[in-house]
Amino acid sequence: MRFPGYALELGSLAAWACLVALSLWHNLGLLDAQAREVAAARARMLFSVVETTRLWNARHGGLYAPVTAESPPNEWLIDPLRDVDIDGRSFTKINPAYMTRQMSELMDKRGGMSFRLTSLKPVRPGNLPDPWEAKALTLFENGGTELLERVTDDTGGDHYRYMARLLVEEACLQCHANQNYQVGEVRGGISVTFDAAQVLAEINPQKQQTIVLHGVGYVLLAGATLAFLTWLRAGWRQLAQAKAEQEAMVAERTQELRQAVDDLARSNTELENFAYAVSHDLQEPLRMIGSYAQLIDRRYADHLDADGREFLGFMTDGAQRMKQMIDDLLAYSRAGRTEIHPQPVALERVLESALANLTAALQESGGQVLRDGTLPVVAGEVSMLVRVLQNLVGNALKYRHPERQAQVVVSARPHVQGWEIRVADNGIGVPEAARERIFQVFQRLHSNAKISGTGIGLSIAKKIVERHGGRIWVEDNRPQGSVFCFTLPTVPAGTDVPASQQQSGAN
């Protein structure tokens, strides 16, 4: 497995760049919103002062000021008391609109901020709105109360423009009653304009600081990420190296184990071939020994004393036991060498054949063999399965309890591997510590003097069962005796069962 490498680094840096850029965009947006609020606060303050001054003037019916070049009579004011003489000095009435205009002109001269009175139906043509103001006044007539925007003028100047509505009050009707205004209607608005640099001078340092902080943050995050990925790459390489070494070691051990298994299989094959050859070759000398021992017994028994006859009996008995052992050893070798051709096999028929071979043992022991239910049809080799049941039932009769009649029960039940065949007895039982050892060749729990045998019967049964793909084991048969269990495969679905292997239904 490869470490993602530089693609992961580039991807991480790109991801951090996107996150930092998104955060910077958000924070700059917040600062822009803050600048807008500052601009709105300034414009609202100026509007409030102008509106309050206008209201004071209207409620007092206007005020009189000396006529000067800066304050000539208001030609747009229709009032019989517009101009008066006091002590030989001319005075003119300053109504709210005239006062607003003069304040606007004075503020224009000072620079930085300006405002003007405007209306969609002005008395003075000079108060006609520009396009932006007309848009705001239209908004007011549709229910809006104020408008703030950052605009660029024809000369490229950057400005904030603010406008709030003026509503008709009772005092306003003194001058505007002839225009059919009603109290509460939108009379017009006051437009405020000021240079955006005034606000940005406060916000731009914060923006610069925000940009620097985000740049430093990105550098720190990118550096930490690269350092972590470098450390991770080093660890990954060490892990990959350790994995490669482990895989090489496993491959080496696997090869050694495969070689050992091959050697063991070859050794077992050679051993089986040797056992088969030796057993076969020993039969002729052993037959000769037995034959001559019987010949001596028939011709010269009368010439032998008691010790001679006893020695001759030992020779004959030893030859017979040796012959039985060789026969069993040959059977064990054949069980591992014979090729298996699984066919549908009725275990009822197999058990009948095994019991027929055990007729003498059944008569001698007085034992009884029962079936618990009907035995199934399995896939296997008939002669081999007969040998398995013959050995298991024969052992149950041989190792019977001396104080009770031998009883053997053969049954079957479904198993995950197919069928589980159970041969239960009420004999002397098998100690738990010996339940694995009894399936090994020549392993016996009792001396030949007590119970005759060669110790190969269960080994043959184990080899046959394993060659059929099953396994064999022994359990307790409470309250007394043992149960030998083994598994066999089922017959594949759709397989025809020959008539010779149909269940007989015997019990």
C-alpha positions in Angstrom: 0.0 0.0 0.0 1.5 3.4 -1.0 1.3 6.6 1.0 -0.8 9.2 -0.9 2.3 11.4 -1.1 2.4 14.8 -2.7 -1.2 14.5 -3.9 -2.3 14.5 -0.3 0.0 17.4 0.5 -1.3 19.5 -2.4 -4.8 18.5 -1.6 -4.4 19.5 2.1 -2.8 22.9 1.2 -5.6 23.5 -1.3 -8.2 22.6 1.3 -6.6 24.9 3.9 -6.4 27.7 1.2 -10.2 27.3 0.5 -11.0 27.3 4.2 -8.8 30.4 4.9 -10.2 32.2 1.8 -13.7 31.4 2.9 -13.0 32.7 6.4 -11.3 35.8 5.0 -14.3 36.5 2.6 -16.7 36.1 5.6 -14.7 38.5 7.8 -14.2 41.1 5.1 -17.9 40.9 4.5 -18.5 41.6 8.2 -16.1 44.6 8.0 -18.0 45.9 5.0 -21.2 45.5 6.9 -19.6 47.3 9.8 -18.5 50.1 7.4 -22.0 50.4 6.1 -23.4 50.6 9.7 -20.9 53.4 10.5 -21.9 55.3 7.3 -25.6 54.8 8.1 -25.1 56.0 11.7 -23.3 59.2 10.4 -26.0 59.9 7.8 -28.8 59.3 10.3 -27.3 61.7 12.8 -27.1 64.4 10.2 -30.6 63.7 9.0 -31.9 63.8 12.6 -30.3 67.2 13.2 -31.7 68.7 10.0 -35.1 67.2 10.5 -35.3 68.5 14.1 -34.2 72.0 13.0 -36.7 72.0 10.2 -39.5 70.9 12.6 -38.6 73.7 15.1 -38.6 76.2 12.3 -42.0 75.0 11.0 -43.6 75.0 14.4 -42.5 78.6 14.9 -43.9 79.7 11.5 -40.4 80.4 10.2 -37.9 83.0 11.4 -36.8 86.4 10.1 -33.2 87.1 9.1 -31.7 90.3 7.7 -31.6 90.4 3.9 -28.0 89.9 2.8 -26.3 88.7 -0.4 -26.1 85.2 1.2 -29.8 85.4 2.3 -31.9 87.2 -0.3 -35.7 87.0 -0.2 -36.9 83.5 -1.1 -38.6 83.9 -4.4 -40.4 80.6 -4.1 -42.1 81.5 -0.8 -45.6 82.9 -1.3 -46.4 84.8 1.9 -47.6 88.4 2.3 -45.4 88.7 5.3 -42.3 87.3 3.6 -40.4 90.7 3.7 -40.7 93.2 6.6 -38.8 96.4 7.7 -37.8 96.7 11.3 -36.3 100.0 12.4 -35.5 100.8 8.8 -33.7 97.4 8.2 -35.1 94.8 5.7 -35.8 91.3 7.0 -37.0 88.2 5.1 -38.7 85.1 6.3 -36.6 81.9 6.4 -39.0 78.9 6.1 -37.8 75.3 6.7 -37.1 74.7 3.0 -35.1 77.9 2.6 -33.2 77.2 5.9 -32.4 73.6 4.7 -31.0 74.9 1.4 -28.8 77.5 3.1 -27.5 74.9 5.6 -26.7 72.6 2.7 -24.9 75.3 0.8 -22.8 76.2 3.9 -21.9 72.5 4.4 -21.0 72.1 0.8 -18.4 74.9 1.2 -16.8 73.2 4.1 -16.6 69.9 2.2 -16.5 66.2 3.3 -20.3 65.9 3.6 -23.3 67.4 1.9 -27.1 67.1 2.0 -30.0 68.5 0.1 -33.7 68.6 0.2 -35.5 67.0 -2.7 -39.0 65.9 -3.7 -40.9 64.5 -6.6 -43.1 67.6 -6.5 -40.8 70.4 -5.5 -41.8 74.0 -5.3 -38.3 75.1 -6.3 -37.1 73.4 -9.5 -33.6 73.2 -8.0 -34.9 70.6 -5.6 -35.8 68.2 -8.4 -34.2 64.8 -7.6 -31.3 63.2 -9.5 -31.8 59.6 -10.7 -30.6 58.0 -7.5 -32.8 60.3 -5.4 -35.8 59.6 -7.6 -35.2 55.9 -7.0 -35.2 56.5 -3.2 -38.3 58.7 -3.3 -40.1 56.0 -5.3 -39.1 53.5 -2.6 -40.5 55.8 0.1 -43.9 56.1 -1.7 -44.0 52.2 -1.7 -43.5 52.0 2.0 -39.7 52.4 2.4 -38.2 54.6 5.1 -34.5 55.0 4.1 -31.9 54.0 1.5 -28.1 53.7 1.9 -25.8 52.7 -1.0 -22.1 53.0 -1.9 -21.9 54.6 -5.3 -19.3 55.9 -7.8 -20.0 59.2 -9.4 -19.1 60.3 -12.9 -15.7 61.5 -11.9 -14.8 58.1 -10.3 -15.4 59.3 -6.8 -16.4 56.8 -4.1 -19.3 58.0 -2.0 -21.9 56.8 0.4 -25.4 58.1 -0.4 -28.1 58.1 2.2 -31.7 59.3 2.0 -34.6 59.2 4.5 -38.1 60.3 4.0 -39.8 63.5 5.3 -43.4 63.1 6.3 -45.9 65.9 6.3 -46.8 67.3 9.8 -49.4 69.8 10.8 -46.9 72.6 10.9 -45.9 71.9 7.3 -49.3 72.8 6.0 -48.7 76.5 6.6 -46.5 76.5 3.4 -47.7 73.5 1.5 -51.5 73.5 2.0 -52.0 74.5 -1.6 -50.2 71.3 -2.8 -53.0 69.2 -1.2 -50.7 67.3 1.1 -52.2 65.4 4.0 -50.6 64.9 7.4 -48.5 61.7 7.4 -47.8 61.6 3.6 -44.3 61.5 2.1 -43.4 65.1 1.4 -39.9 64.3 0.0 -36.6 63.4 1.6 -33.2 64.6 2.7 -30.3 63.2 0.6 -26.9 62.9 2.4 -23.7 62.3 0.5 -20.2 61.9 2.0 -16.9 60.5 0.9 -16.5 56.8 1.5 -12.9 57.4 2.5 -14.0 58.9 5.8 -15.5 55.6 6.8 -12.9 53.3 5.1 -10.2 55.2 7.0 -11.5 53.4 10.1 -12.3 50.1 8.5 -9.3 49.6 6.1 -6.7 49.1 8.9 -9.0 46.4 10.4 -9.2 44.8 6.9 -5.5 44.8 6.6 -5.1 43.3 10.0 -7.6 40.6 9.1 -5.8 39.8 5.8 -2.4 39.6 7.6 -3.9 37.3 10.4 -5.4 35.0 7.8 -2.2 34.9 5.8 -0.2 34.0 9.0 -2.8 31.5 10.0 -2.6 29.8 6.6 1.2 29.7 6.8 1.0 28.1 10.2 -1.7 25.7 9.2 0.1 24.7 6.0 3.4 24.3 7.9 1.8 22.2 10.6 0.1 20.1 8.0 3.3 19.6 6.0 5.2 18.7 9.2 2.5 16.2 10.2 2.4 14.6 6.7 6.2 14.4 6.7 6.1 12.6 10.1 3.2 10.5 8.8 5.1 9.6 5.7 8.2 8.5 7.7 6.0 6.4 9.9 4.2 5.0 6.9 7.5 4.0 5.3 8.6 2.3 8.5 5.3 0.5 8.6 5.7 -0.5 4.9 9.2 -1.7 5.5 8.1 -3.7 8.6 5.2 -5.1 6.6 7.6 -6.1 3.7 9.9 -7.8 6.2 7.0 -9.5 7.8 5.6 -10.7 4.5 9.1 -11.9 3.5 9.3 -13.8 6.8 5.8 -15.2 6.4 6.7 -16.3 2.8 9.9 -17.9 4.1 8.1 -19.7 6.9 5.3 -20.7 4.5 7.8 -22.1 2.1 9.5 -24.0 5.0 6.1 -25.2 6.2 5.1 -26.3 2.6 8.4 -28.1 2.3 7.8 -29.7 5.7 4.3 -30.8 4.7 5.6 -32.1 1.4 8.3 -34.0 3.2 5.8 -35.3 5.7 3.4 -36.4 3.0 6.3 -38.1 1.2 7.4 -39.7 4.4 3.9 -40.9 5.1 3.6 -42.3 1.6 6.9 -44.0 1.9 5.9 -45.3 5.3 2.6 -46.6 4.1 4.4 -48.2 1.1 6.9 -49.7 3.4 4.3 -51.0 5.8 2.3 -52.5 3.0 5.4 -54.1 1.4 6.7 -55.4 4.7 3.3 -56.7 5.9 2.8 -58.4 2.5 6.4 -59.9 2.6 6.0 -61.1 6.2 2.9 -63.1 5.5 4.8 -66.0 3.8 7.5 -66.5 6.5 4.8 -66.2 9.2 2.6 -68.7 7.4 5.5 -71.1 7.3 6.2 -70.6 11.0 2.5 -71.3 11.8 2.3 -74.3 9.5 5.5 -76.0 11.0 4.3 -75.2 14.5 1.1 -77.0 13.8 3.0 -79.9 12.1 5.2 -80.3 15.2 2.2 -80.2 17.4 0.5 -83.0 15.4 3.6 -85.3 15.0 5.6 -84.8 18.1 3.2 -83.6 20.8 3.5 -87.0 22.5 7.3 -86.7 22.7 7.3 -83.3 24.3 7.2 -82.6 28.0 4.9 -80.0 29.6 7.4 -77.2 29.1 7.8 -78.1 25.4 4.1 -78.1 24.8 3.8 -74.8 26.6 6.6 -73.3 24.5 4.9 -74.6 21.3 1.6 -73.0 22.4 3.4 -69.7 22.9 4.8 -70.0 19.4 1.5 -70.8 17.8 -0.4 -68.1 19.7 2.3 -65.5 18.8 2.2 -66.5 15.2 -1.6 -66.1 15.1 -1.4 -62.7 16.8 1.3 -61.6 14.4 -0.8 -62.7 11.5 -3.7 -60.7 12.8 -1.5 -57.6 13.3 -0.1 -57.9 9.8 -3.6 -58.3 8.4 -4.8 -55.2 10.2 -1.7 -53.3 9.1 -2.4 -54.2 5.5 -6.0 -53.1 6.0 -4.8 -49.8 7.4 -2.4 -49.3 4.4 -5.2 -50.2 2.0 -7.5 -47.6 3.6 -5.0 -44.9 2.7 -4.2 -46.2 -0.7 -7.5 -47.3 -2.1 -9.1 -44.7 -4.4 -12.6 -43.7 -3.3 -15.5 -43.3 -5.8 -18.4 -42.0 -3.7 -21.8 -43.5 -4.5 -25.2 -43.3 -2.8 -24.9 -45.8 0.1 -27.8 -46.9 2.3 -26.4 -47.1 5.9 -29.2 -49.7 6.7 -27.6 -52.0 4.1 -24.1 -51.2 5.4 -25.1 -52.0 9.0 -26.6 -55.3 7.9 -23.4 -56.3 6.2 -21.3 -55.3 9.2 -23.5 -57.3 11.6 -23.3 -60.3 9.2 -19.5 -60.1 9.6 -19.9 -59.9 13.4 -22.2 -62.9 13.8 -19.7 -64.9 15.8 -18.9 -61.9 18.1 -22.6 -61.3 18.7 -23.2 -64.9 19.6 -20.1 -65.1 21.9 -20.9 -61.8 23.7 -24.7 -62.2 23.8 -24.9 -58.5 22.8 -27.7 -56.7 21.1 -27.5 -54.1 18.3 -30.5 -51.7 17.9 -31.3 -48.9 15.5 -32.7 -45.6 16.8 -34.7 -44.5 13.7 -34.0 -45.1 10.1 -30.4 -44.6 8.9 -29.9 -42.3 6.0 -28.4 -42.7 2.5 -25.0 -41.1 2.3 -22.2 -40.6 -0.3 -19.3 -43.1 0.2 -17.6 -46.4 -0.6 -19.7 -49.4 0.5 -16.8 -51.7 1.6 -15.0 -49.0 3.5 -18.2 -47.9 5.4 -18.9 -51.5 6.2 -15.4 -51.7 7.7 -16.1 -48.6 9.8 -19.3 -49.8 11.4 -17.9 -53.3 11.8 -14.9 -52.0 13.7 -17.0 -49.6 15.9 -19.7 -52.2 16.7 -17.1 -54.9 17.2 -15.2 -52.7 19.7 -18.5 -52.0 21.5 -19.0 -55.8 21.9 -15.4 -56.5 22.8 -15.1 -53.8 25.5 -18.5 -54.7 27.1 -19.0 -54.4 30.8 -18.8 -57.8 32.5 -21.8 -57.2 34.7 -24.4 -56.3 32.1 -25.5 -57.4 28.6 -23.8 -55.5 25.8 -26.2 -53.2 24.1 -25.3 -51.1 21.0 -27.6 -48.4 19.5 -26.8 -47.0 16.0 -28.5 -43.7 15.1 -28.1 -40.7 12.8 -28.9 -37.0 12.9 -28.4 -34.1 10.5 -25.0 -32.3 10.8 -23.5 -29.2 9.2 -21.2 -31.5 7.3 -24.0 -33.8 6.2 -24.9 -36.6 8.6 -23.6 -37.5 12.0 -23.6 -41.3 12.7 -23.6 -42.3 16.4 -22.7 -45.7 17.7 -23.6 -45.8 21.5 -22.8 -48.6 23.9 -23.1 -49.4 27.6 -19.6 -50.8 28.0 -16.7 -49.8 30.1 -16.2 -46.4 28.5 -13.2 -44.5 27.4 -11.3 -42.2 29.8 -11.3 -38.5 28.7 -7.5 -38.3 28.7 -7.3 -41.2 26.1 -10.0 -40.0 23.7 -7.5 -38.7 21.1 -4.8 -41.4 21.7 -7.1 -44.4 20.9 -7.3 -43.3 17.3 -3.5 -43.7 16.8 -2.0 -46.9 15.4 -1.1 -49.6 17.9 -2.5 -47.6 20.8 -4.4 -49.7 23.3 -5.8 -49.1 26.8 -5.8 -52.7 27.9 -3.2 -55.5 27.7 -3.6 -58.4 25.2 -4.0 -60.8 28.1 -7.2 -59.0 29.2 -8.7 -58.1 25.9 -7.3 -59.3 22.6 -6.6 -56.9 19.8 -4.0 -55.1 17.7 -4.9 -51.4 18.3 -5.5 -50.7 14.7 -9.3 -50.9 14.3 -10.0 -47.4 15.3 -7.1 -46.0 13.3 -8.6 -47.7 10.2 -12.0 -46.2 11.0 -10.5 -42.7 11.4 -8.6 -42.9 8.1 -11.7 -44.1 6.2 -13.9 -41.4 7.7 -11.3 -38.7 7.0 -10.9 -39.9 3.4 -14.7 -39.4 3.0 -14.3 -35.8 4.2 -15.6 -36.3 7.7 -14.2 -36.6 11.2 -14.6 -39.0 14.1 -14.6 -38.5 17.9 -15.8 -40.1 21.1 -18.2 -38.8 23.8 -19.6 -40.0 27.1 -22.8 -42.1 26.9 -24.4 -41.1 30.2 -24.9 -42.8 32.6 -22.5 -45.5 31.3 -20.5 -46.4 28.2 -19.3 -44.4 25.2 -20.7 -42.9 22.0 -18.4 -43.0 18.9 -19.5 -40.3 16.4 -18.5 -39.7 12.8 -19.7 -37.5 10.0 -20.4 -38.4 6.3 -21.4 -36.3 3.4 -25.0 -36.3 2.0 -25.9 -37.5 -1.4 -26.0 -34.5 -3.8 -29.5 -33.4 -4.8 -30.8 -35.0 -7.9 -28.6 -38.1 -7.6 -30.4 -41.4 -8.4 -30.1 -44.0 -5.7 -29.6 -47.5 -7.1 -32.3 -50.1 -6.1 -29.6 -52.1 -4.3 -29.1 -49.2 -1.9 -32.8 -48.5 -1.2 -33.6 -48.5 2.6 -34.8 -51.9 3.9 -36.6 -50.4 6.8 -35.4 -53.1 9.2 -35.1 -52.4 12.9 
